[in-house]
Amino acid sequence: MYGRIVFGASAILFGVVSLMCLAMRLLATMTALFGLLVWVPMIAARSATLSNWSEISENYLIAAAAWLVADLQS
């Protein structure tokens, strides 16, 4: 998992456009899967806790922003 983050960060920092789009899409996918695997069960267990709802919305906003930037770069 950390290898993908390092790969994505280095592609973004060095400006390799073809790798940057792939890296940002992988980052968006990993963030969305993180929300699915972590925050959905937390909401299912404690749906009245507002912090769980704010965390999952923040998580998917970050994933959507990463996917949008990847589409703008291509």
Secondary structure, 3 states (H helix, E strand, C coil): CHHHHHHHHHHHHHCCHHHHHHHHHHHHHHHHHHHHHHHHHHHHHCCCCHHHHHHHHHHHHHHHHHHHHHHHHC
